[in-house]
Amino acid sequence: MIASFVFSKIDDFGFCDEVLYFFVETLDKACDDYKLEHRFLINTDSFCLEVCGDDTDILEFANHISRVIPLSLQWCFRELKVILEFSADSTTKIQHNFDVSRFINPLEISKITNIDSEYFCDLWGDFVCFKQSKMQLFKNNTKLEIHNKESLKEKLQEISRSLINGDSVFVKTIFGKKEIILFKEDSSKVDGDYIFMPFCLNSLQTIFRVKQEELQALATIEKPIITLKPKSVFKNLLGDDTKCILPFEPLLILLVKFLPDYSGLYLRDIGDSKKHFGVCYFVPQDFKEAEISVGSNSLILKHNFCDSSFANEAKRVIVKNNLLKTCAIYLGRDKSSVFVYFDTSFKEPIKFAYETNLNLIFNELKIQSETTSKLYNNFKKENESLCNAIDGIPSVSKYSSNLLHLVGVCGVLLNLGECDEDLYEVSQRVFTCASEFMGEKGPRIDFKLVRDLDNKIHLDTFKTIRSVMSFKLAGVERELLCFGIVDSLAEFFANFARDMNENYQLKDVIICGEMFLNKQFLDKFIHYYAKNNEIFPCEVMEFKE
C-alpha cells in the first residue's frame, strides 16, 4: 500500500518556508523511525509525503505524526489518499536553505520539560531540527557560558529568584530582546506597553475571556499575538485589552517550569538598550511576531498596516481567488467604502458623507419634525450639562466620510468623550465599553439607507443618532447600548453584502479595515452574513496615515 499525506499552504506569516522545512524534516525522521520507504513531492502551495508499507504500519505512523506535527497558521494536513505508485516527480532528497530550525516538536518539548526526566533542560540533546546556539548569562558585566543542561538549570533557577524578588531580566529571543517581569496578582499594574505571556493554555483561560478558536490559534507553531480581554478580577492589573502570546521558544518554555506558583510574564521590547542581567544566545535573524484577530468561524485576519489603498488590496484578493463578481467593504481609519466588482471594474453604490457637528445636528432635530423636536427636548431635560456643552460648539459644519466618526458621535452622546475630542478616539471607547457586555443581542440601533431627491442612496445618520438618544432616555445601560451600536452596525453591513449577493449575484465579500479586527464586530458580522458565502480578508487590513 502507498499512502499520500497531503499538506497545503494556508497563508504566509513571514517564515512560512521555515515551518515547511520543520514539517518535512519531522516527517522524514518519523518515516526513518518506522522504517518506511517514502518520498516527498513539494509544490509552491502544497506538499505530499508518499509512504509505502502495510496497512497497520501506515496507521501507526499516521497516529504518530498527529502527535509530532503541531498546529500551524501556515500549513495544514488536508487529506490522506491511496495511490498506486510513487509520483514520477517525487524525490527522497529535499532542497532547503536551513541548517537548523528554531522549532521543537510536541514530543520533544514534553521530554525536555519533564522535571523528573534525565532530559530536563537539555537543549543540547538530539532533536529533529533544533540546535542550540552559543548561550551566555550576562551578570555584573561578566559573561558566563551556559553549555549544558546542568548549567542551564542553575541559571534559570537564579533568573526565577530574581523575577520573584521583583527584578526584571532580559532575554534575547527570536522576536528580539525582551525585558521580562513576573506577573503577580498582589502587585500593581506594570507601566508602559507590553505583551503578556501566560505560561500555558490553562493560565490563559484563568485570566482572560477567550474563545476556542483563539486558543487554537495561540497554540500554533507560529505563536501569534492576539488581543484578549481580562476577566474582571484581573482588569486592574492588565487593563481593558491585553496583547497575549504563549511561550514561543524553548528557553521561555523551560523558564516557566521554575515558576510553578505563578501564571505569566510581562514582555517589553527593549531594542538595543543595555541590561545588566539576563540571557543571550545567537539568533541569526529576528522575526516579527504575527498579530492576528480570529473570527468565530476561525477566519484569520492579519494586523498588517502599510502604505496602500483599499482598491489595490481588494484587487489583489480578487485576482488571487479568481473572483468575477463580488462585494468589498472597508471600515477603518480612512473613509468608509463599499465597492461592488463586476465587468472587471469597481463601482461605488454608496458614498458616506454626513455631519458630525452635534450642535448643527441638534439644531436640525429641533426643526426636523414634531417627533424629533420632542425627542430633543426630553433628551435635554435628562442631559442638561451635555446639551449645554453641545450648544457651545461653534456652528461650523464638519462633514465626515468615516463611519468610525459616527460611532464617536454616539460615544459623545453616551458621555464617553468630550464635545471637542477626536471622534476616532471616542469611537475606540465605544468599542471598549461594548466589549464589557457579555450577551449576544443588543438593542437595535437604526442604520438605514434612504434615497435623496437626486435618487442617490445614503445612510440616514440622523436616524442613528435619534435611536441612540431614545435608548439612552429609556435608561438602557451604557455597556448594552454600546454593544447595540456595534451589533447593529455589523448587521447593517452583513445584510447589505447579503442583498448584493441575492439581488446582483455578487458572490462572497471582501473585508478590510481596523473595525473588522475588532473581535466583537467581526463575530457579529460573521453571524449575520450568509453562511454559504465566503469572507475574504485583505492581506493588508489597515493603511498608514
JOURBEL-V427181 format. One record per residue. RES is the residue in one small letter. OMEGA is omega in whole degrees, -180 to 180 (999 if undefined). NEAR is the number of other C-alpha atoms within 10 Angstrom. Layout:
RES:OMEGA:NEAR + RES:OMEGA:NEAR
//
This chain:
m:175:12 + i:-180:19 + a:179:23 + s:175:23 + f:-173:18 + v:176:18 + f:180:20 + s:180:19 + k:178:19 + i:-174:14 + d:-180:15 + d:-180:12 + f:171:16 + g:176:13 + f:-177:12 + c:-179:18 + d:179:16 + e:176:17 + v:177:19 + l:179:20 + y:180:20 + f:179:23 + f:-177:21 + v:-180:19 + e:179:16 + t:178:19 + l:179:21 + d:179:19 + k:179:13 + a:178:18 + c:178:20 + d:180:11 + d:-179:10 + y:178:14 + k:-180:12 + l:173:18 + e:-174:13 + h:177:21 + r:180:22 + f:174:23 + l:-173:20 + i:177:20 + n:-177:10 + t:-174:7 + d:179:11 + s:169:17 + f:-179:21 + c:169:23 + l:180:23 + e:-172:25 + v:179:23 + c:179:21 + g:178:17 + d:-173:12 + d:-177:12 + t:-180:9 + d:-179:14 + i:177:19 + l:178:12 + e:178:11 + f:180:19 + a:178:14 + n:-180:11 + h:-176:15 + i:176:15 + s:179:11 + r:-177:11 + v:177:18 + i:-177:20 + p:172:18 + l:-180:17 + s:173:21 + l:-170:22 + q:179:20 + w:179:22 + c:175:17 + f:-177:17 + r:-176:13 + e:173:11 + l:-180:15 + k:179:11 + v:178:13 + i:-174:14 + l:-179:8 + e:178:13 + f:180:19 + s:-177:14 + a:-177:7 + d:-178:9 + s:-175:17 + t:176:16 + t:-179:12 + k:-178:9 + i:178:14 + q:178:9 + h:-177:10 + n:-175:8 + f:172:11 + d:178:9 + v:177:15 + s:179:17 + r:-173:16 + f:174:22 + i:-177:22 + n:-174:19 + p:180:13 + l:177:13 + e:177:17 + i:180:19 + s:-177:14 + k:-175:16 + i:-179:21 + t:177:19 + n:-175:14 + i:-178:14 + d:-177:9 + s:175:12 + e:-178:11 + y:-178:17 + f:179:19 + c:-178:27 + d:177:21 + l:180:21 + w:-178:14 + g:-176:15 + d:179:10 + f:179:17 + v:-175:20 + c:-170:19 + f:173:20 + k:-177:17 + q:177:19 + s:-180:14 + k:-176:12 + m:-179:18 + q:170:19 + l:177:22 + f:-178:19 + k:177:13 + n:178:9 + n:175:9 + t:179:11 + k:180:15 + l:-178:14 + e:171:16 + i:-170:19 + h:175:16 + n:-174:14 + k:-179:18 + e:179:12 + s:178:15 + l:176:23 + k:-178:18 + e:-177:11 + k:178:20 + l:176:23 + q:179:16 + e:179:12 + i:-179:23 + s:178:19 + r:179:14 + s:179:16 + l:179:18 + i:179:16 + n:177:10 + g:179:14 + d:173:14 + s:-178:19 + v:175:21 + f:175:25 + v:174:22 + k:-175:20 + t:177:21 + i:178:19 + f:178:15 + g:-178:19 + k:-176:21 + k:166:23 + e:-179:22 + i:-179:24 + i:-177:22 + l:175:25 + f:178:23 + k:-176:16 + e:-179:14 + d:-179:7 + s:179:10 + s:-178:11 + k:178:15 + v:-179:13 + d:173:6 + g:180:6 + d:178:12 + y:168:20 + i:-180:20 + f:-179:25 + m:172:24 + p:-175:24 + f:-178:22 + c:180:16 + l:179:13 + n:177:10 + s:180:14 + l:-178:23 + q:178:16 + t:-172:14 + i:-170:20 + f:168:21 + r:-172:12 + v:180:17 + k:-176:13 + q:-178:12 + e:177:15 + e:176:19 + l:-180:16 + q:-180:15 + a:179:22 + l:-176:26 + a:-180:20 + t:-177:16 + i:-178:20 + e:-179:22 + k:179:20 + p:172:23 + i:174:22 + i:177:24 + t:-178:22 + l:178:21 + k:178:21 + p:171:22 + k:-170:18 + s:-177:15 + v:-180:11 + f:-174:16 + k:-180:16 + n:-180:13 + l:-170:17 + l:179:23 + g:-176:13 + d:-178:18 + d:-174:15 + t:174:19 + k:-175:17 + c:175:24 + i:176:24 + l:178:25 + p:-166:21 + f:175:22 + e:-173:16 + p:-178:19 + l:180:18 + l:178:17 + i:179:18 + l:-178:23 + l:-177:21 + v:179:21 + k:179:18 + f:180:17 + l:-172:19 + p:-178:9 + d:-177:10 + y:-172:17 + s:-179:20 + g:178:24 + l:168:23 + y:176:20 + l:178:23 + r:177:18 + d:177:16 + i:176:16 + g:-180:11 + d:180:9 + s:-180:11 + k:173:8 + k:-169:17 + h:-178:15 + f:179:21 + g:-175:21 + v:179:24 + c:173:20 + y:-175:16 + f:176:13 + v:-176:16 + p:-179:8 + q:174:10 + d:176:12 + f:175:13 + k:178:13 + e:175:17 + a:176:16 + e:-174:18 + i:163:20 + s:-176:22 + v:179:25 + g:-179:24 + s:176:18 + n:-179:11 + s:173:14 + l:-179:17 + i:176:19 + l:180:23 + k:174:20 + h:179:19 + n:180:16 + f:177:15 + c:179:12 + d:179:9 + s:174:13 + s:-179:15 + f:-179:25 + a:180:13 + n:-178:12 + e:177:19 + a:179:27 + k:178:20 + r:178:14 + v:180:18 + i:-179:20 + v:-177:10 + k:-174:9 + n:176:10 + n:-180:9 + l:-179:18 + l:180:14 + k:-176:21 + t:178:21 + c:-179:27 + a:-176:28 + i:173:23 + y:176:25 + l:-176:23 + g:-174:21 + r:177:18 + d:-178:19 + k:179:17 + s:-174:21 + s:171:22 + v:177:21 + f:165:22 + v:-175:21 + y:171:20 + f:-176:16 + d:175:8 + t:179:10 + s:178:11 + f:170:18 + k:-175:12 + e:-175:12 + p:-180:12 + i:170:16 + k:-177:16 + f:176:18 + a:-174:17 + y:180:21 + e:177:18 + t:179:20 + n:-175:20 + l:176:24 + n:179:22 + l:178:19 + i:179:17 + f:177:20 + n:177:14 + e:180:15 + l:-179:21 + k:-174:17 + i:-174:13 + q:180:12 + s:177:11 + e:-179:11 + t:-178:11 + t:177:18 + s:178:17 + k:178:14 + l:-179:17 + y:-178:21 + n:178:14 + n:-180:15 + f:-178:19 + k:178:15 + k:-177:11 + e:-175:12 + n:-172:16 + e:-178:13 + s:178:11 + l:-178:17 + c:176:19 + n:177:12 + a:179:14 + i:178:21 + d:-179:16 + g:179:10 + i:177:14 + p:-176:11 + s:179:12 + v:-177:9 + s:178:14 + k:-179:11 + y:178:13 + s:174:17 + s:-176:17 + n:-177:20 + l:172:25 + l:178:25 + h:175:23 + l:175:22 + v:178:24 + g:176:25 + v:177:27 + c:179:28 + g:177:28 + v:179:23 + l:-180:21 + l:177:20 + n:176:13 + l:179:19 + g:178:20 + e:-176:16 + c:-176:23 + d:-179:11 + e:173:12 + d:-175:13 + l:176:22 + y:180:20 + e:179:15 + v:180:25 + s:180:24 + q:177:17 + r:176:19 + v:179:28 + f:179:22 + t:179:19 + c:179:19 + a:-177:23 + s:177:22 + e:-180:17 + f:-173:18 + m:-177:10 + g:-176:9 + e:-175:10 + k:179:13 + g:176:18 + p:-177:17 + r:176:19 + i:-175:24 + d:166:21 + f:-172:21 + k:173:14 + l:177:16 + v:176:11 + r:178:11 + d:-177:10 + l:178:6 + d:179:6 + n:176:8 + k:-178:12 + i:174:15 + h:179:17 + l:179:19 + d:-176:18 + t:176:21 + f:177:20 + k:179:16 + t:-177:20 + i:178:22 + r:180:20 + s:179:19 + v:179:25 + m:-178:18 + s:-180:16 + f:177:17 + k:177:18 + l:-179:16 + a:176:9 + g:178:9 + v:-177:14 + e:-171:12 + r:-180:20 + e:180:19 + l:-180:20 + l:176:25 + c:177:30 + f:178:29 + g:177:23 + i:-180:27 + v:-179:27 + d:-176:25 + s:179:22 + l:177:23 + a:179:25 + e:179:21 + f:-178:20 + f:176:18 + a:179:21 + n:177:16 + f:179:17 + a:177:25 + r:179:23 + d:177:14 + m:178:19 + n:-172:19 + e:-174:11 + n:-175:8 + y:178:13 + q:176:14 + l:-172:21 + k:172:21 + d:-179:21 + v:175:25 + i:-179:24 + i:-179:25 + c:177:26 + g:-172:24 + e:177:20 + m:178:23 + f:177:25 + l:175:25 + n:-175:18 + k:-177:18 + q:179:21 + f:-179:24 + l:-178:22 + d:178:21 + k:176:22 + f:178:25 + i:-179:19 + h:-175:16 + y:-177:17 + y:-178:23 + a:-175:17 + k:-178:11 + n:176:8 + n:-175:12 + e:175:13 + i:-180:19 + f:173:19 + p:175:22 + c:177:24 + e:173:18 + v:-174:21 + m:178:26 + e:-173:28 + f:-179:18 + k:180:11 + e:999:8
//
